[in-house]
Amino acid sequence: AKKDLDDHIVHTDNWEVFCKSLDQKKIIVVPYCGQVSCEDAIKRDSASVEVEVGAPSMGAKALCIPDDPHYSGTFRRGAKCFRPGCPNKAEYNTLFGRSY
């Protein structure tokens, strides 16, 4: 199970990679500011009309802030939040994913 989880985790700070990884049903670790308004925008902007024919997809949501460095990656102090247009600095790396 751990290998399966590890195979489905992607670390990025790039919006396009984030969205592509979501469509591949991955869990994505990103630098995130933690603002509710930013999460709402991520959810709205990452929603796909259809991932599969007849299967509308929800946008991404924050799942957790991992303690384990294996999953949280290396957090860069002063890094910008990964969402395009967000002016805030990231507070921590956060796992994002989609509910299916």
N, CA, C and O of each residue as an XYZ file, in Angstrom:
400
protein
N       0.831     -1.199      0.000
C       0.000      0.000      0.000
C       0.870      1.256      0.000
O       0.549      2.234     -0.675
N       1.988      1.231      0.767
C       2.870      2.397      0.821
C       3.492      2.675     -0.545
O       3.605      3.829     -0.957
N       3.895      1.618     -1.241
C       4.466      1.801     -2.578
C       3.432      2.408     -3.513
O       3.753      3.297     -4.302
N       2.188      1.933     -3.430
C       1.121      2.473     -4.266
C       0.905      3.957     -3.962
O       0.742      4.760     -4.881
N       0.902      4.322     -2.687
C       0.774      5.732     -2.310
C       1.937      6.544     -2.863
O       1.737      7.596     -3.471
N       3.164      6.047     -2.646
C       4.349      6.767     -3.126
C       4.325      6.957     -4.644
O       4.775      7.984     -5.152
N       3.801      5.971     -5.359
C       3.721      6.065     -6.814
C       2.700      7.096     -7.282
O       2.719      7.500     -8.444
N       1.815      7.522     -6.396
C       0.762      8.466     -6.770
C       0.941      9.850     -6.170
O       0.004     10.648     -6.155
N       2.155     10.143     -5.669
C       2.429     11.477     -5.111
C       3.336     12.241     -6.070
O       4.336     11.709     -6.553
N       2.974     13.494     -6.339
C       3.745     14.369     -7.215
C       4.072     15.635     -6.429
O       3.203     16.200     -5.766
N       5.331     16.082     -6.504
C       5.757     17.345     -5.901
C       5.929     18.364     -7.029
O       6.639     18.105     -8.000
N       5.274     19.528     -6.898
C       5.413     20.559     -7.934
C       5.079     21.929     -7.362
O       4.482     22.040     -6.291
N       5.466     22.960     -8.084
C       5.004     24.314     -7.780
C       4.460     24.950     -9.063
O       4.325     26.170     -9.161
N       4.151     24.091    -10.047
C       3.697     24.529    -11.355
C       2.214     24.188    -11.531
O       1.811     23.039    -11.347
N       1.410     25.187    -11.885
C      -0.042     25.008    -12.008
C      -0.406     23.976    -13.072
O      -1.280     23.141    -12.841
N       0.245     24.018    -14.228
C      -0.090     23.075    -15.308
C       0.210     21.635    -14.888
O      -0.581     20.730    -15.156
N       1.353     21.425    -14.229
C       1.708     20.089    -13.737
C       0.693     19.649    -12.683
O       0.290     18.486    -12.648
N       0.284     20.581    -11.828
C      -0.723     20.315    -10.805
C      -2.019     19.798    -11.449
O      -2.534     18.753    -11.053
N      -2.539     20.523    -12.429
C      -3.802     20.147    -13.071
C      -3.676     18.832    -13.831
O      -4.576     17.995    -13.768
N      -2.571     18.640    -14.548
C      -2.351     17.388    -15.276
C      -2.285     16.207    -14.304
O      -2.846     15.144    -14.570
N      -1.600     16.401    -13.185
C      -1.477     15.341    -12.182
C      -2.829     15.013    -11.562
O      -3.114     13.848    -11.287
N      -3.659     16.017    -11.339
C      -5.014     15.777    -10.835
C      -5.796     14.888    -11.800
O      -6.487     13.960    -11.379
N      -5.682     15.177    -13.084
C      -6.402     14.385    -14.081
C      -5.892     12.950    -14.137
O      -6.589     12.057    -14.620
N      -4.671     12.730    -13.640
C      -4.098     11.382    -13.570
C      -4.364     10.732    -12.209
O      -3.791      9.692    -11.882
N      -5.243     11.363    -11.424
C      -5.651     10.857    -10.110
C      -4.491     10.757     -9.121
O      -4.418      9.821     -8.325
N      -3.589     11.732     -9.185
C      -2.449     11.792     -8.283
C      -2.786     12.680     -7.086
O      -3.745     13.452     -7.116
N      -1.986     12.555     -6.045
C      -2.000     13.468     -4.902
C      -0.799     14.384     -5.108
O       0.305     13.909     -5.373
N      -1.005     15.680     -4.988
C       0.036     16.636     -5.315
C       0.455     17.410     -4.076
O      -0.384     17.890     -3.313
N       1.769     17.525     -3.887
C       2.344     18.309     -2.797
C       2.777     19.642     -3.396
O       3.586     19.682     -4.324
N       2.233     20.734     -2.858
C       2.527     22.067     -3.394
C       2.792     23.054     -2.261
O       2.297     22.868     -1.149
N       3.579     24.116     -2.538
C       3.709     25.208     -1.577
C       2.414     26.022     -1.592
O       1.978     26.484     -2.646
N       1.803     26.194     -0.417
C       0.464     26.768     -0.332
C       0.389     27.779      0.804
O       0.963     27.572      1.873
N      -0.326     28.875      0.559
C      -0.420     29.960      1.539
C      -1.372     29.656      2.695
O      -1.247     30.244      3.770
N      -2.308     28.756      2.486
C      -3.241     28.384      3.553
C      -4.478     29.255      3.656
O      -5.289     29.051      4.560
N      -4.649     30.209      2.772
C      -5.809     31.095      2.817
C      -7.046     30.396      2.249
O      -6.976     29.746      1.206
N      -8.170     30.536      2.937
C      -9.424     29.915      2.489
C      -9.807     30.427      1.106
O     -10.259     29.651      0.264
N      -9.634     31.716      0.863
C      -9.995     32.275     -0.449
C      -9.130     31.673     -1.560
O      -9.596     31.490     -2.685
N      -7.889     31.370     -1.244
C      -7.001     30.751     -2.225
C      -7.441     29.310     -2.496
O      -7.465     28.878     -3.648
N      -7.788     28.569     -1.447
C      -8.264     27.198     -1.652
C      -9.550     27.194     -2.479
O      -9.736     26.331     -3.337
N     -10.433     28.154     -2.223
C     -11.668     28.249     -3.012
C     -11.348     28.481     -4.493
O     -11.987     27.894     -5.366
N     -10.362     29.332     -4.773
C      -9.961     29.600     -6.160
C      -9.313     28.368     -6.790
O      -9.543     28.082     -7.965
N      -8.508     27.640     -6.018
C      -7.886     26.404     -6.515
C      -8.971     25.400     -6.869
O      -8.927     24.773     -7.928
N      -9.938     25.252     -5.985
C     -11.047     24.313     -6.221
C     -11.804     24.689     -7.496
O     -12.104     23.828     -8.323
N     -12.108     25.970     -7.647
C     -12.858     26.445     -8.814
C     -12.026     26.286    -10.102
O     -12.526     25.784    -11.109
N     -10.771     26.712    -10.061
C      -9.948     26.750    -11.270
C      -9.423     25.380    -11.695
O      -9.027     25.201    -12.846
N      -9.415     24.418    -10.782
C      -8.891     23.090    -11.124
C     -10.000     22.097    -11.479
O      -9.715     20.942    -11.792
N     -11.240     22.529    -11.433
C     -12.350     21.634    -11.787
C     -12.328     21.368    -13.285
O     -12.170     22.286    -14.090
N     -12.485     20.110    -13.646
C     -12.574     19.718    -15.052
C     -14.040     19.490    -15.374
O     -14.805     19.043    -14.520
N     -14.424     19.787    -16.575
C     -15.791     19.530    -16.987
C     -16.022     18.029    -17.003
O     -17.033     17.549    -16.490
N     -15.089     17.283    -17.587
C     -15.189     15.827    -17.607
C     -13.794     15.225    -17.585
O     -12.941     15.610    -18.385
N     -13.555     14.291    -16.683
C     -12.319     13.522    -16.695
C     -12.547     12.293    -17.562
O     -11.685     11.909    -18.352
N     -13.699     11.689    -17.408
C     -14.142     10.577    -18.243
C     -15.508     10.952    -18.789
O     -16.217     11.763    -18.194
N     -15.875     10.374    -19.903
C     -17.181     10.670    -20.496
C     -18.271     10.432    -19.465
O     -18.382      9.345    -18.898
N     -19.075     11.468    -19.230
C     -20.183     11.360    -18.297
C     -19.810     11.457    -16.831
O     -20.668     11.272    -15.968
N     -18.541     11.747    -16.525
C     -18.109     11.806    -15.124
C     -17.561     13.189    -14.803
O     -16.353     13.403    -14.912
N     -18.418     14.141    -14.408
C     -17.932     15.476    -14.062
C     -16.994     15.404    -12.867
O     -17.151     14.553    -11.991
N     -16.030     16.290    -12.840
C     -15.010     16.230    -11.805
C     -15.021     17.481    -10.937
O     -15.161     18.602    -11.428
N     -14.874     17.266     -9.663
C     -14.755     18.364     -8.716
C     -13.347     18.942     -8.811
O     -12.438     18.309     -9.349
N     -13.183     20.130     -8.293
C     -11.861     20.720     -8.226
C     -11.068     20.118     -7.081
O     -11.595     19.353     -6.273
N      -9.813     20.472     -7.026
C      -8.921     19.952     -5.992
C      -9.234     20.603     -4.652
O      -9.739     21.723     -4.584
N      -8.918     19.866     -3.583
C      -9.073     20.422     -2.245
C      -7.841     20.049     -1.424
O      -7.173     19.050     -1.694
N      -7.557     20.872     -0.418
C      -6.447     20.582      0.475
C      -6.804     19.355      1.308
O      -7.878     19.294      1.907
N      -5.901     18.383      1.341
C      -6.141     17.156      2.092
C      -5.502     17.208      3.471
O      -6.137     16.863      4.468
N      -4.240     17.641      3.529
C      -3.560     17.745      4.819
C      -2.223     18.444      4.644
O      -1.731     18.624      3.530
N      -1.655     18.829      5.769
C      -0.297     19.368      5.824
C       0.548     18.265      6.459
O       0.487     18.061      7.671
N       1.334     17.554      5.653
C       2.041     16.392      6.182
C       3.200     16.755      7.101
O       3.911     17.732      6.866
N       3.382     15.952      8.158
C       4.532     16.097      9.052
C       5.749     15.361      8.512
O       6.888     15.790      8.701
N       5.491     14.253      7.842
C       6.558     13.391      7.356
C       7.290     14.054      6.187
O       6.671     14.311      5.155
N       8.597     14.339      6.320
C       9.335     14.992      5.232
C       9.328     14.192      3.928
O       9.532     14.751      2.850
N       9.094     12.890      4.032
C       9.010     12.058      2.830
C       7.846     12.527      1.958
O       7.937     12.488      0.731
N       6.763     12.967      2.576
C       5.595     13.428      1.826
C       5.530     14.940      1.700
O       4.986     15.456      0.723
N       6.066     15.646      2.656
C       5.983     17.106      2.593
C       7.043     17.698      1.678
O       6.902     18.834      1.225
N       8.103     16.948      1.398
C       9.161     17.476      0.547
C       9.966     18.511      1.304
O       9.831     18.655      2.519
N      10.784     19.212      0.594
C      11.608     20.250      1.207
C      10.874     21.572      1.068
O      10.692     22.078     -0.039
N      10.455     22.125      2.189
C       9.742     23.405      2.158
C      10.750     24.535      2.059
O      11.706     24.595      2.832
N      10.530     25.437      1.099
C      11.423     26.585      0.919
C      10.794     27.815      1.568
O       9.781     28.323      1.088
N      11.388     28.288      2.646
C      10.908     29.521      3.282
C      10.923     30.647      2.267
O      11.900     30.818      1.539
N       9.856     31.407      2.214
C       9.773     32.531      1.289
C       9.262     32.155     -0.096
O       9.104     33.022     -0.956
N       9.001     30.863     -0.318
C       8.465     30.438     -1.620
C       7.078     31.047     -1.817
O       6.343     31.269     -0.855
N       6.743     31.306     -3.038
C       5.436     31.851     -3.376
C       4.409     30.720     -3.427
O       4.733     29.596     -3.809
N       3.185     31.021     -3.045
C       2.089     30.067     -3.196
C       2.002     29.676     -4.674
O       2.177     30.520     -5.553
N       1.734     28.405     -4.943
C       1.776     27.889     -6.309
C       0.632     28.356     -7.198
O       0.751     28.293     -8.422
N      -0.474     28.822     -6.621
C      -1.629     29.198     -7.448
C      -1.339     30.479     -8.223
O      -0.975     31.493     -7.627
N      -1.496     30.443     -9.550
C      -1.289     31.660    -10.335
C      -2.191     32.790     -9.837
O      -3.386     32.596     -9.616
N      -1.607     33.952     -9.667
C      -2.365     35.112     -9.221
C      -2.403     35.288     -7.713
O      -2.849     36.331     -7.234
N      -1.951     34.305     -6.955
C      -1.928     34.454     -5.492
C      -0.688     35.259     -5.107
O       0.428     34.867     -5.445
N      -0.869     36.375     -4.407
C       0.272     37.214     -4.041
C       0.976     36.765     -2.752
O       1.995     37.341     -2.370
N       0.442     35.751     -2.090
C       0.948     35.348     -0.774
C       2.130     34.395     -0.860
O       2.326     33.681     -1.843
N       2.903     34.418      0.212
C       3.975     33.441      0.355
C       3.387     32.160      0.931
O       2.416     32.184      1.687
N       3.993     31.053      0.558
C       3.544     29.763      1.070
C       3.859     29.658      2.554
O       4.919     30.084      3.011
N       2.934     29.092      3.287
C       3.137     28.860      4.715
C       3.665     27.449      4.978
O       4.351     27.208      5.971
N       3.336     26.521      4.074
C       3.760     25.130      4.231
C       3.463     24.369      2.947
O       2.701     24.837      2.100
N       4.060     23.212      2.810
C       3.687     22.302      1.721
C       2.419     21.588      2.136
O       2.260     21.204      3.295
N       1.520     21.412      1.188
C       0.203     20.829      1.478
C      -0.125     19.793      0.419
O       0.193     19.969     -0.757
N      -0.767     18.709      0.846
C      -1.253     17.694     -0.089
C      -2.611     18.137     -0.623
O      -3.508     18.482      0.146
N      -2.752     18.124     -1.945
C      -4.025     18.414     -2.600
C      -4.443     17.206     -3.408
O      -3.597     16.458     -3.900
N      -5.737     17.012     -3.547
C      -6.258     15.938     -4.373
C      -7.709     16.191     -4.698
O      -8.286     17.209     -4.317
N      -8.289     15.240     -5.415
C      -9.691     15.306     -5.816
C     -10.459     14.185     -5.160
O      -9.916     13.107     -4.919
N     -11.710     14.433     -4.872
C     -12.601     13.375     -4.397
C     -13.261     12.752     -5.609
O     -13.638     13.456     -6.546
N     -13.401     11.455     -5.597
C     -14.022     10.755     -6.732
C     -15.214      9.976     -6.272
O     -15.871      9.320     -7.080
